[in-house]
């Protein structure tokens, strides 16, 4: 098992922790990571192109004039696609671009993403990041002590003080264990794990 130093909020070493090789020491295959990242981005995409069809246009359904005897073309209601302001016939509708990759591939990609951070020495384990109050200044001071500018911080559960203190800091994101994903791991330069979150990550990927 890989052994990583555990530091406190002042960047002082306080202990060590063992990381499971089957999760944090997996050989990285870029094509697998690419496949899962593309899936995540496709699932976030929203198809917004849309038109109003005949049933969506507001207007009376009364026939404009009688069928015969006027010498004009036969008309239905005012929402006809042939009339100005009427509904469109073959226009686009909002569509979903979402698709799924097999669960085993998603889990493997997560392990590879975590392993890539450990192999690049971009994984930091902190014993705790407890703030006394919701204060962005205090959070920025902790980042300065840890020499972090672009980082993803993983907590084991809900921490309103930490989450609200960090939300206005650019380049930093605080995320709970259940929300951990391949795209965000690779997006940020450093991955910071609160020590208590490691068991949650291992339990999620070993299940």
VENPE-V865492 format. One record per residue. N is the residue number from 0. RES is the residue in three letters. SS is DSSP state (h for helix, s for strand, l for the rest). Layout:
{{N & RES & SS} {N & RES & SS}}
This chain:
{{0 & UNK & l} {1 & UNK & s} {2 & UNK & s} {3 & UNK & s} {4 & UNK & s} {5 & UNK & s} {6 & UNK & s} {7 & UNK & l} {8 & UNK & l} {9 & UNK & l} {10 & UNK & l} {11 & UNK & l} {12 & UNK & s} {13 & UNK & s} {14 & UNK & s} {15 & UNK & s} {16 & UNK & s} {17 & UNK & s} {18 & UNK & s} {19 & UNK & l} {20 & UNK & h} {21 & UNK & h} {22 & UNK & h} {23 & UNK & h} {24 & UNK & l} {25 & UNK & l} {26 & UNK & l} {27 & UNK & l} {28 & UNK & l} {29 & UNK & h} {30 & UNK & h} {31 & UNK & h} {32 & UNK & h} {33 & UNK & h} {34 & UNK & h} {35 & UNK & h} {36 & UNK & h} {37 & UNK & h} {38 & UNK & h} {39 & UNK & h} {40 & UNK & h} {41 & UNK & h} {42 & UNK & h} {43 & UNK & h} {44 & UNK & l} {45 & UNK & s} {46 & UNK & l} {47 & UNK & l} {48 & UNK & l} {49 & UNK & l} {50 & UNK & l} {51 & UNK & l} {52 & UNK & s} {53 & UNK & l} {54 & UNK & l} {55 & UNK & l} {56 & UNK & l} {57 & UNK & l} {58 & UNK & l} {59 & UNK & l} {60 & UNK & l} {61 & UNK & l} {62 & UNK & l} {63 & UNK & l} {64 & UNK & l} {65 & UNK & l} {66 & UNK & l} {67 & UNK & l} {68 & UNK & l} {69 & UNK & l} {70 & UNK & l} {71 & UNK & l} {72 & UNK & l} {73 & UNK & l} {74 & UNK & l} {75 & UNK & l} {76 & UNK & l} {77 & UNK & l} {78 & UNK & l} {79 & UNK & l} {80 & UNK & l} {81 & UNK & l} {82 & UNK & l} {83 & UNK & l} {84 & UNK & l} {85 & UNK & l} {86 & UNK & l} {87 & UNK & s} {88 & UNK & l} {89 & UNK & l} {90 & UNK & l} {91 & UNK & l} {92 & UNK & l} {93 & UNK & l} {94 & UNK & l} {95 & UNK & s} {96 & UNK & l} {97 & UNK & l} {98 & UNK & l} {99 & UNK & l} {100 & UNK & l} {101 & UNK & l} {102 & UNK & h} {103 & UNK & h} {104 & UNK & h} {105 & UNK & h} {106 & UNK & h} {107 & UNK & h} {108 & UNK & h} {109 & UNK & h} {110 & UNK & h} {111 & UNK & h} {112 & UNK & h} {113 & UNK & h} {114 & UNK & h} {115 & UNK & h} {116 & UNK & h} {117 & UNK & h} {118 & UNK & h} {119 & UNK & l} {120 & UNK & l} {121 & UNK & l} {122 & UNK & s} {123 & UNK & s} {124 & UNK & s} {125 & UNK & s} {126 & UNK & l} {127 & UNK & l} {128 & UNK & l} {129 & UNK & l} {130 & UNK & l} {131 & UNK & l} {132 & UNK & l} {133 & UNK & l} {134 & UNK & l} {135 & UNK & h} {136 & UNK & h} {137 & UNK & h} {138 & UNK & h} {139 & UNK & h} {140 & UNK & h} {141 & UNK & h} {142 & UNK & h} {143 & UNK & h} {144 & UNK & h} {145 & UNK & h} {146 & UNK & l} {147 & UNK & l} {148 & UNK & l} {149 & UNK & l} {150 & UNK & s} {151 & UNK & s} {152 & UNK & s} {153 & UNK & s} {154 & UNK & s} {155 & UNK & l} {156 & UNK & l} {157 & UNK & l} {158 & UNK & l} {159 & UNK & h} {160 & UNK & h} {161 & UNK & h} {162 & UNK & h} {163 & UNK & h} {164 & UNK & h} {165 & UNK & h} {166 & UNK & l} {167 & UNK & l} {168 & UNK & l} {169 & UNK & l} {170 & UNK & l} {171 & UNK & s} {172 & UNK & s} {173 & UNK & s} {174 & UNK & s} {175 & UNK & s} {176 & UNK & h} {177 & UNK & h} {178 & UNK & h} {179 & UNK & l} {180 & UNK & l} {181 & UNK & h} {182 & UNK & h} {183 & UNK & h} {184 & UNK & h} {185 & UNK & h} {186 & UNK & h} {187 & UNK & l} {188 & UNK & l} {189 & UNK & s} {190 & UNK & s} {191 & UNK & s} {192 & UNK & s} {193 & UNK & s} {194 & UNK & l} {195 & UNK & l} {196 & UNK & h} {197 & UNK & h} {198 & UNK & h} {199 & UNK & h} {200 & UNK & h} {201 & UNK & h} {202 & UNK & h} {203 & UNK & h} {204 & UNK & h} {205 & UNK & h} {206 & UNK & l}}
